[in-house]
Amino acid sequence: MEQMNGRHELKYYINAADCAQLRARLRTVMRPDEHAGVSGGYLVRSLYFDNYADKAVTEKLSGQSRREKFRLRYYSGDSSMIRLEKKSKVNRLCCKESVGIPAEACAALLAGDYGVLNHPEVPLYMELYTKLRSQNLRPRSIVEYHREAYIYRPGNVRITFDSGVRMSNSVAGFFNSALPTIPAINGDLTILEVKYDGFLPDIIRNLAQIGLRSQTESSKYVMARLV
């Protein structure tokens, strides 16, 4: 299982002109993510878990300093490499735990067979299995978008442009490439995310200046649930 230490995450709404300017500047010192396709990015599709009281949404909107959410995620339509992930927020720092999960196990989860996670040797499986039972977590919503990512090793900096954010509540269609979706945010907006460890190098801070743009704390999952 992969686990990351706490990281800072800054999010902004930006427009097409901002994207073009930032992209040109960042490419002078940052390298594209190695998974970028011919288009310069890749499709991200995630399925989020929540309960019928919308625990993850409520915790986010109320600004609780400690919160978490679970999701299944795969990229560019390749369901042979699915990840089960847990995103946590602790006092403004973000943490992510991630482990691979077979497509067959994901299909069983969507069909209500939660026992496929009952594997004590995989802690993240067991944590979700326990919370499916104790907190009544269930597959709730699918979110997908196009991501363009850039990396700068000092400070472990990762800057992403997420555009075309769309959603569906038809969780049974997680593997359906033709799944009908609807926009989760204004189609003209892109979400800029700046992620880093203990410090943001000055060279990146200067290159990433975008003027008076709106910073947001909202997650794409919450955006989708509020549509």
C-alpha positions as CSV (number, residue, x, y, z in Angstrom):
1,M,0.0,0.0,0.0
2,E,1.2,3.5,-0.9
3,Q,0.9,6.2,1.8
4,M,1.8,9.8,1.5
5,N,2.8,12.2,4.3
6,G,0.7,15.3,4.9
7,R,0.8,17.7,1.9
8,H,-0.4,21.2,1.3
9,E,-3.1,21.6,-1.4
10,L,-4.2,25.0,-2.8
11,K,-7.1,25.1,-5.3
12,Y,-8.2,27.9,-7.6
13,Y,-10.8,28.5,-10.3
14,I,-9.1,29.7,-13.5
15,N,-10.2,30.5,-17.0
16,A,-8.8,29.5,-20.4
17,A,-6.5,32.5,-20.7
18,D,-5.1,31.8,-17.2
19,C,-4.5,28.2,-18.3
20,A,-2.6,29.2,-21.4
21,Q,-0.3,31.6,-19.6
22,L,0.4,29.3,-16.7
23,R,1.1,26.3,-19.0
24,A,3.6,28.3,-21.0
25,R,5.4,29.5,-17.8
26,L,5.4,26.2,-15.9
27,R,6.8,24.2,-18.8
28,T,10.0,26.2,-18.6
29,V,10.9,24.5,-15.3
30,M,8.4,21.7,-14.7
31,R,8.1,18.4,-16.6
32,P,4.8,16.9,-17.7
33,D,3.4,13.9,-15.7
34,E,4.8,10.7,-17.2
35,H,1.3,9.4,-17.8
36,A,0.2,12.3,-20.1
37,G,-1.1,11.0,-23.4
38,V,-1.0,12.6,-26.8
39,S,-3.4,15.2,-25.7
40,G,-1.0,16.2,-22.9
41,G,-3.2,14.8,-20.2
42,Y,-5.5,11.9,-19.2
43,L,-9.0,11.1,-18.1
44,V,-9.6,10.5,-14.4
45,R,-12.7,8.7,-13.3
46,S,-13.5,8.2,-9.6
47,L,-16.3,6.6,-7.7
48,Y,-16.9,8.0,-4.2
49,F,-18.3,6.4,-1.2
50,D,-20.6,8.1,1.3
51,N,-23.6,7.3,3.5
52,Y,-27.2,8.3,3.2
53,A,-26.6,11.2,5.6
54,D,-23.9,12.5,3.2
55,K,-21.2,12.3,5.9
56,A,-18.3,13.2,3.6
57,V,-20.2,16.2,2.1
58,T,-21.4,17.5,5.5
59,E,-17.9,17.2,7.0
60,K,-16.4,19.2,4.1
61,L,-19.0,21.9,4.0
62,S,-18.9,22.4,7.8
63,G,-15.1,22.8,7.7
64,Q,-14.2,19.9,10.1
65,S,-10.5,19.9,10.7
66,R,-10.4,16.1,10.5
67,R,-12.3,14.3,7.7
68,E,-11.9,11.5,5.2
69,K,-13.4,10.0,2.1
70,F,-12.9,6.8,0.1
71,R,-12.9,6.3,-3.6
72,L,-12.2,3.9,-6.5
73,R,-10.2,5.5,-9.3
74,Y,-8.8,4.6,-12.8
75,Y,-7.3,6.5,-15.6
76,S,-8.0,6.9,-19.4
77,G,-10.5,4.1,-19.5
78,D,-7.9,1.5,-18.3
79,S,-9.8,-0.6,-15.7
80,S,-6.9,-3.0,-15.4
81,M,-5.2,-0.5,-13.0
82,I,-7.8,0.5,-10.4
83,R,-6.9,2.1,-7.1
84,L,-8.8,2.1,-3.8
85,E,-7.9,5.4,-2.2
86,K,-8.5,7.1,1.1
87,K,-8.1,10.9,1.2
88,S,-7.8,12.5,4.6
89,K,-7.6,16.1,5.8
90,V,-5.9,16.8,9.2
91,N,-5.5,20.4,10.2
92,R,-5.3,21.7,6.6
93,L,-2.8,19.0,5.5
94,C,-3.9,16.3,3.0
95,C,-2.9,12.7,3.1
96,K,-3.6,9.9,0.7
97,E,-3.4,6.1,1.1
98,S,-3.7,4.0,-2.0
99,V,-3.7,0.3,-2.9
100,G,-4.5,-1.6,-6.1
101,I,-7.8,-3.5,-6.4
102,P,-9.0,-5.9,-9.1
103,A,-11.8,-4.9,-11.4
104,E,-13.7,-8.1,-10.3
105,A,-13.6,-6.9,-6.7
106,C,-14.9,-3.5,-7.8
107,A,-17.7,-5.0,-9.7
108,A,-18.6,-7.1,-6.6
109,L,-18.6,-4.0,-4.5
110,L,-21.0,-2.3,-6.9
111,A,-23.3,-5.3,-6.6
112,G,-23.4,-5.1,-2.8
113,D,-20.8,-7.9,-2.0
114,Y,-18.7,-6.1,0.5
115,G,-17.0,-9.3,1.7
116,V,-14.5,-9.0,-1.2
117,L,-12.8,-6.5,1.0
118,N,-12.5,-8.8,4.0
119,H,-8.7,-9.3,3.7
120,P,-6.9,-8.6,7.0
121,E,-3.6,-8.5,5.1
122,V,-4.6,-5.4,3.2
123,P,-5.3,-2.7,5.9
124,L,-7.1,-0.2,3.5
125,Y,-9.5,-3.0,2.3
126,M,-10.3,-3.8,5.9
127,E,-10.8,-0.1,6.9
128,L,-13.3,0.4,4.1
129,Y,-15.0,-3.0,4.8
130,T,-15.4,-2.0,8.5
131,K,-16.8,1.4,7.6
132,L,-19.2,0.0,5.0
133,R,-20.7,-1.9,7.9
134,S,-20.3,0.6,10.8
135,Q,-21.0,3.9,8.9
136,N,-23.2,2.5,6.2
137,L,-20.9,3.8,3.4
138,R,-22.1,3.0,0.0
139,P,-21.0,3.9,-3.6
140,R,-22.7,7.3,-4.2
141,S,-21.3,9.3,-7.1
142,I,-19.0,9.1,-10.1
143,V,-16.8,12.1,-11.0
144,E,-14.6,12.4,-14.1
145,Y,-12.5,15.1,-15.7
146,H,-9.5,15.7,-17.9
147,R,-6.2,16.3,-16.0
148,E,-3.0,17.9,-17.2
149,A,-0.2,17.6,-14.6
150,Y,3.3,19.0,-14.1
151,I,6.0,18.0,-11.6
152,Y,8.9,19.7,-9.9
153,R,11.0,17.5,-7.7
154,P,12.3,20.0,-5.1
155,G,9.5,20.3,-2.6
156,N,7.7,17.4,-4.3
157,V,5.5,19.9,-6.2
158,R,2.7,18.8,-8.4
159,I,0.5,21.3,-10.3
160,T,-2.6,20.1,-12.1
161,F,-5.2,21.6,-14.4
162,D,-8.6,19.7,-14.1
163,S,-11.1,20.6,-16.8
164,G,-14.4,19.3,-18.0
165,V,-15.5,18.1,-14.6
166,R,-18.6,15.9,-15.0
167,M,-20.6,13.6,-12.8
168,S,-23.2,10.8,-12.6
169,N,-25.1,9.1,-9.8
170,S,-25.4,6.0,-11.9
171,V,-22.7,4.1,-10.0
172,A,-23.4,0.9,-11.8
173,G,-21.9,2.5,-14.9
174,F,-18.5,2.9,-13.4
175,F,-16.9,0.8,-16.1
176,N,-19.2,2.1,-18.9
177,S,-17.1,4.3,-21.3
178,A,-20.4,5.7,-22.7
179,L,-21.8,6.6,-19.3
180,P,-24.0,9.7,-19.6
181,T,-22.7,12.5,-17.4
182,I,-23.6,16.1,-16.6
183,P,-21.4,19.1,-15.9
184,A,-20.4,19.5,-12.3
185,I,-19.1,23.1,-12.6
186,N,-19.2,25.8,-15.2
187,G,-17.7,24.3,-18.4
188,D,-15.5,27.4,-19.0
189,L,-13.7,27.0,-15.7
190,T,-10.6,24.9,-14.8
191,I,-9.6,23.9,-11.3
192,L,-5.9,24.6,-10.7
193,E,-4.4,22.6,-7.8
194,V,-0.9,23.3,-6.4
195,K,0.3,20.4,-4.2
196,Y,3.6,20.4,-2.2
197,D,5.2,19.0,0.9
198,G,6.9,21.3,3.5
199,F,7.6,24.2,1.2
200,L,6.7,25.7,-2.2
201,P,10.0,26.7,-4.0
202,D,10.1,30.5,-4.8
203,I,10.6,29.7,-8.5
204,I,7.3,27.8,-8.7
205,R,5.5,30.3,-6.5
206,N,6.5,33.1,-8.9
207,L,5.7,31.2,-12.0
208,A,2.3,30.2,-10.7
209,Q,1.0,33.7,-10.0
210,I,-2.5,34.1,-11.3
211,G,-3.6,37.4,-9.9
212,L,-6.9,37.8,-8.1
213,R,-8.4,34.4,-8.7
214,S,-10.9,32.7,-6.4
215,Q,-9.4,30.1,-4.1
216,T,-11.7,27.3,-3.3
217,E,-11.8,24.7,-0.6
218,S,-14.5,22.6,-2.3
219,S,-13.7,19.1,-3.6
220,K,-14.8,17.9,-6.9
221,Y,-16.9,15.3,-5.2
222,V,-18.8,17.9,-3.2
223,M,-19.2,20.0,-6.4
224,A,-20.8,16.9,-8.0
225,R,-23.1,16.2,-5.1
226,L,-24.4,19.8,-5.1
227,V,-25.4,19.8,-8.8
